[in-house]
Amino acid sequence: MSPSAPPPFWSRGGHAARRPRLVLRARIAATLRQWFDAKGFVEVDPAALQASPGNETHLHGLRAGLVGPDGAPHEAWLHTSPEFAMKKLIAAGEAQIFALTHVFRNRERTALHAPEFAMLEWYRVGAPLQRLMDDCAALVALAAHVASAKTFAFRSLEASPFEPPERVTVREAFLRHAGIDLYDSLPLGGEPDAALFARQAQAAGIRVTADDTWSDVFSRLLTERVEPHLGIGRPTILHAYPASEAALARVSRDDPRVAERFELYCCGVELANAFHELTDAAEQRARFEADMAEQRRIYGASAPIDEDFLAAVGVMPDASGAALGFDRLVMLATGAYSVGAVQWTPVFDPGATA
C-alpha cells in the first residue's frame, strides 16, 4: 500500500476519522424520515431485483445471476432507481410514498459516483411539479440543520442551503453560461437541428464528433459549460428541459419543445431529478425503444423493457416524483470530499492496487 493512501475504512484509525460524518448521515436519514412521516407519506421498501434496470441511453445496470429452484437461469437486474417499482405502487393506489434505498449502476466511479449508492425517492399523486421543488428546498435545509452546516461547499464552490433556490429554465441557463439559444435548433413543431447545434457547440469550444446526436451535444454542453455555474451562492432549480431529454416526464402542453422536468443543483453538484410523470404507456414505450436502440448503437447491447411497468404506466393517476442522491446530500452537508467518504462501507474498487 502506498504510504500516502488512506487507511482501510475497517481499520480503527480509518473508521475513527470517518465516524463523525457517518453518525451525521444516520441522523440526517432519521430526520428526513420524520419529515416525510409528518407530511403523511408512507415509507415503502421496493425490491432491488427487477426485470429491467431502467431504459435511459447512458444508464448501465448490473445483471443478476438469478437461478430458479429448478436450476433454470432467469434474467434479472439490480435496479438503478426504485422508480419502476414505486410507480407500480402508485398505480396500485398509493398516493404519497417515499423510499430511501440502495441502487446500483455500472460504469460509475468518481467523487460523485459509486456503483452502489443511496437514493431518496418520493411521489405525490395529484401534486404539481412546483410542490416537489418546495420539497427539495426543505430537504436541503433540513440536512444542513442536522449537520449544523451554515454553508455547503464542494471543490471551492459554496452555497447557502437555507436560501430559496433560484429557478432557471434550461434555455436561460444555456444562454447565460454557454451563449447558445437552444430554441435556434429546436424549432416549434419540427425536429431538433443537430447540425446547427453542433456548429454552435464547436463555436463555444466544445468537442463534437460526426456521429453526435442533438442529445449528445446537449449533454456535453450541460456538463462542461452550464453545470459548473449552477447552485452557486444558493441552490438552483433547472427546469423546462428540452423534450428530447424528457425521459419519463410529460411534455409541456404550453410548449412542446420542453418537458415538465427539473433538476436541483448545489455547488455545481446535481442533487435531484424530478418529473411530472408521463402516464401515456404508448409514448413511454416509444421513448424506451428509441433509447434502447441508441444504447445498442453506442454500447453494443441494451437493457430489456419491463412490460409490467408499461402496463402500470397506463393506469397511473396524475403524479409528480423526485429522486435525490442521498450520499451527495450528506457529502455536501458534512463537508466531505466524495460520496465514498460518507458511505459506511464504500464499495470496493476492482481497479485499485495495493
C-alpha positions in Angstrom: 0.0 0.0 0.0 1.3 3.5 -0.9 2.4 5.5 2.2 0.1 8.3 1.1 -3.0 6.1 0.7 -5.7 6.4 3.4 -6.1 3.5 5.8 -8.8 1.0 5.1 -12.3 2.0 6.2 -12.4 -1.0 8.5 -9.2 -0.1 10.4 -9.7 1.5 13.8 -7.9 4.6 12.7 -9.7 4.8 9.3 -13.1 4.3 10.9 -12.5 6.8 13.7 -11.6 9.5 11.2 -14.8 8.8 9.2 -17.2 8.1 12.0 -18.4 11.7 12.8 -19.7 12.1 9.2 -21.3 8.7 9.3 -23.1 9.4 12.5 -24.4 12.6 10.9 -25.5 10.5 7.9 -27.6 8.4 10.2 -29.1 11.5 11.9 -29.9 13.1 8.6 -31.6 9.9 7.4 -33.7 9.7 10.6 -34.7 13.3 10.3 -35.7 13.1 6.7 -37.8 10.0 7.5 -39.6 12.0 10.3 -40.2 14.9 7.8 -41.9 12.6 5.3 -43.9 10.9 8.1 -45.2 14.2 9.3 -46.3 15.0 5.7 -48.4 11.9 5.6 -46.1 9.8 3.4 -45.7 6.0 3.7 -42.2 4.6 3.5 -42.0 1.7 1.1 -39.3 -0.9 0.6 -39.0 -1.7 -3.2 -37.2 -4.8 -4.2 -33.8 -4.3 -5.7 -34.2 -7.2 -8.2 -36.2 -6.1 -11.2 -37.0 -7.2 -14.7 -35.2 -4.2 -16.1 -32.6 -1.8 -14.6 -34.0 1.2 -16.4 -34.1 2.4 -20.0 -32.1 5.5 -20.4 -29.4 5.5 -23.1 -26.4 6.1 -20.8 -27.7 4.2 -17.8 -25.8 0.9 -17.2 -27.4 -1.7 -15.0 -25.8 -4.7 -13.1 -27.1 -8.1 -14.3 -28.0 -10.5 -11.5 -27.4 -14.3 -12.0 -30.9 -15.3 -10.8 -31.5 -19.1 -10.8 -34.8 -20.7 -10.2 -35.5 -23.7 -7.9 -35.2 -26.0 -11.0 -31.8 -24.6 -11.8 -33.0 -22.7 -14.8 -31.5 -19.2 -15.2 -33.8 -16.1 -15.2 -32.9 -12.7 -16.4 -32.9 -10.1 -13.6 -31.2 -6.8 -12.8 -30.4 -4.7 -9.8 -32.4 -1.5 -10.1 -30.7 1.7 -11.0 -33.6 3.5 -9.3 -36.7 2.4 -7.4 -38.8 4.3 -9.9 -40.4 1.4 -11.8 -41.4 -0.4 -8.6 -42.7 2.7 -6.9 -44.8 3.8 -9.9 -46.4 0.3 -9.8 -47.4 1.1 -6.3 -48.8 4.4 -7.4 -50.8 2.5 -10.0 -52.0 0.1 -7.2 -53.5 3.0 -5.2 -50.7 4.6 -3.1 -50.9 8.3 -3.0 -47.8 9.6 -1.1 -44.8 7.3 -0.8 -41.1 7.6 -0.3 -38.1 5.2 -0.2 -34.6 5.6 1.0 -32.9 2.6 -0.7 -29.7 1.5 -2.3 -29.4 1.5 -6.1 -26.8 0.1 -8.5 -25.1 1.5 -11.6 -22.3 0.2 -13.7 -19.5 2.3 -15.2 -19.8 4.8 -12.4 -16.8 5.7 -10.1 -15.8 9.3 -9.4 -16.0 11.6 -6.4 -19.7 12.0 -7.1 -20.5 8.5 -8.4 -20.4 5.0 -7.0 -21.6 1.6 -8.3 -23.8 1.3 -5.2 -25.3 4.4 -3.5 -28.4 5.5 -1.6 -31.3 7.2 -3.3 -34.2 9.1 -1.7 -37.2 8.9 -4.0 -40.8 10.2 -3.4 -44.1 10.6 -5.2 -47.1 12.8 -4.7 -50.3 11.9 -6.5 -52.2 15.0 -7.9 -49.4 17.4 -7.0 -47.8 19.9 -9.4 -44.1 19.8 -10.1 -43.7 23.1 -8.1 -44.7 21.2 -4.9 -41.6 18.9 -5.4 -39.4 22.0 -5.9 -40.6 23.1 -2.4 -39.9 19.6 -1.1 -36.3 19.7 -2.4 -35.6 23.1 -0.8 -37.0 21.9 2.5 -34.9 18.7 2.5 -31.7 20.5 1.7 -32.2 23.0 4.5 -33.2 20.1 6.9 -30.0 18.2 6.2 -27.9 21.4 6.7 -29.7 22.0 10.0 -29.0 18.5 11.3 -25.3 18.8 10.3 -25.1 22.4 11.7 -23.8 23.5 8.3 -24.2 27.2 7.6 -22.9 26.6 4.0 -22.4 23.8 1.6 -19.1 23.5 -0.2 -17.6 21.4 -2.9 -14.3 22.0 -4.8 -14.1 25.7 -3.7 -17.8 26.3 -4.7 -20.2 27.4 -1.9 -23.9 27.8 -1.5 -26.3 28.6 1.4 -28.6 25.6 1.9 -31.2 27.9 3.6 -31.6 30.3 0.7 -34.7 29.7 -1.6 -33.4 28.1 -4.7 -33.1 30.1 -7.9 -35.4 28.8 -10.6 -33.9 29.0 -14.1 -35.1 27.4 -17.3 -32.6 25.3 -19.3 -32.9 27.7 -22.1 -32.0 30.6 -19.8 -29.0 28.7 -18.4 -27.6 27.9 -21.8 -27.9 31.5 -22.9 -26.3 32.7 -19.7 -23.4 30.2 -19.4 -22.8 28.9 -23.0 -24.0 31.8 -25.1 -26.4 29.5 -27.0 -30.1 29.8 -27.6 -31.4 26.2 -27.6 -34.5 27.3 -29.5 -32.3 28.1 -32.5 -32.0 24.3 -33.0 -35.4 23.4 -31.5 -38.0 24.7 -34.0 -41.6 24.7 -32.8 -43.3 21.7 -34.3 -40.1 20.4 -36.0 -37.2 18.0 -35.4 -34.1 19.2 -33.5 -31.4 20.5 -35.8 -28.4 18.5 -34.7 -26.1 20.0 -37.4 -26.8 23.6 -36.3 -26.5 22.7 -32.6 -23.1 21.0 -33.3 -21.8 24.2 -35.0 -22.9 26.3 -32.1 -21.2 24.0 -29.7 -18.0 24.0 -31.7 -18.0 27.8 -31.8 -18.2 27.6 -28.0 -15.2 25.4 -27.8 -16.9 22.1 -27.2 -15.6 18.9 -28.9 -18.2 17.4 -31.3 -17.9 14.2 -33.3 -19.5 13.3 -36.6 -22.0 10.8 -35.1 -23.1 13.0 -32.2 -26.8 13.4 -31.8 -28.6 16.6 -30.6 -28.8 15.0 -27.2 -25.1 14.1 -27.1 -24.2 17.7 -27.8 -26.7 18.9 -25.2 -25.2 16.6 -22.6 -21.7 17.8 -23.3 -22.6 21.5 -23.2 -24.6 21.0 -20.0 -21.7 19.2 -18.3 -18.9 21.4 -19.4 -20.4 24.9 -19.7 -23.6 25.0 -17.6 -23.4 22.7 -14.5 -20.3 24.3 -13.0 -22.2 27.5 -12.6 -25.4 26.1 -11.0 -26.1 26.2 -7.3 -23.5 28.8 -6.5 -24.4 31.1 -3.6 -27.7 29.3 -3.3 -29.3 26.1 -4.8 -30.5 26.2 -8.4 -33.6 24.5 -9.8 -33.0 24.0 -13.5 -36.4 23.3 -15.2 -38.2 23.1 -18.6 -35.8 20.6 -20.1 -35.8 20.0 -23.9 -38.5 17.5 -24.8 -35.8 15.1 -26.2 -34.4 14.9 -22.6 -37.9 14.2 -21.0 -37.0 10.6 -20.0 -40.1 9.7 -18.0 -41.7 13.2 -17.8 -44.6 14.7 -19.6 -44.0 17.1 -22.5 -45.4 20.6 -21.7 -48.9 21.3 -23.1 -47.9 25.0 -23.4 -44.7 24.4 -25.3 -44.0 21.0 -26.9 -40.3 21.9 -27.1 -39.9 21.4 -23.4 -40.7 18.7 -20.8 -42.0 19.1 -17.3 -38.8 18.1 -15.6 -36.4 19.8 -13.2 -33.0 19.1 -11.6 -31.7 20.6 -8.3 -28.1 21.7 -8.1 -25.9 22.9 -5.2 -22.3 23.8 -5.5 -22.3 22.6 -9.1 -23.5 19.2 -8.0 -26.7 17.7 -9.3 -28.7 16.6 -6.2 -32.2 15.7 -7.5 -34.1 14.9 -10.7 -37.9 15.3 -10.8 -40.7 14.7 -13.3 -44.4 15.4 -13.8 -44.8 11.8 -14.6 -45.8 10.5 -18.0 -48.9 8.3 -17.9 -49.1 7.6 -21.6 -47.9 4.0 -22.0 -47.6 4.1 -25.8 -45.5 7.2 -25.6 -43.3 5.7 -22.8 -42.8 2.6 -24.9 -41.7 4.6 -27.9 -39.2 6.6 -25.8 -37.8 3.4 -24.3 -37.4 1.7 -27.7 -35.7 4.7 -29.1 -33.3 5.0 -26.2 -32.5 1.3 -26.2 -31.8 1.4 -30.0 -29.4 4.3 -29.2 -27.9 2.3 -26.4 -27.2 -0.7 -28.7 -25.6 1.7 -31.3 -23.2 3.1 -28.8 -22.5 0.2 -26.4 -23.4 -2.9 -28.4 -26.2 -4.1 -26.1 -29.3 -2.8 -24.4 -31.4 -3.4 -21.3 -34.8 -5.2 -21.5 -38.1 -3.3 -21.3 -40.3 -4.1 -18.3 -43.7 -4.8 -19.9 -45.3 -4.9 -16.4 -44.1 -1.4 -15.8 -45.5 -0.1 -19.1 -48.9 -1.7 -18.2 -48.8 0.2 -14.8 -47.9 3.5 -16.5 -51.1 3.2 -18.5 -53.3 3.2 -15.3 -51.2 5.6 -13.1 -53.0 8.7 -11.8 -51.5 12.1 -12.4 -48.5 12.4 -10.1 -45.1 14.0 -9.7 -42.0 12.3 -8.4 -38.4 13.1 -7.5 -35.2 11.2 -6.8 -32.4 12.7 -4.7 -28.9 11.4 -4.3 -28.7 10.9 -0.6 -25.0 10.3 -0.4 -24.4 13.6 -2.3 -26.6 15.5 0.1 -24.8 14.1 3.1 -21.4 14.8 1.4 -22.3 18.5 1.0 -23.9 18.8 4.5 -20.8 17.3 6.2 -18.1 18.9 4.0 -16.9 15.6 2.7 -14.7 15.4 -0.5 -16.6 12.5 -2.1 -19.7 10.3 -1.7 -17.4 7.4 -0.7 -16.3 9.4 2.4 -19.9 9.3 3.7 -20.7 5.7 3.0 -20.5 3.3 5.9 -18.8 0.6 3.9 -17.7 2.0 0.5 -17.9 -0.4 -2.4 -14.6 -2.0 -3.2 -12.7 -0.7 -6.2 -11.7 -3.6 -8.5 -9.3 -1.4 -10.3 -7.4 -0.3 -7.1 -3.9 -1.5 -6.5 -2.4 -2.4 -3.1 
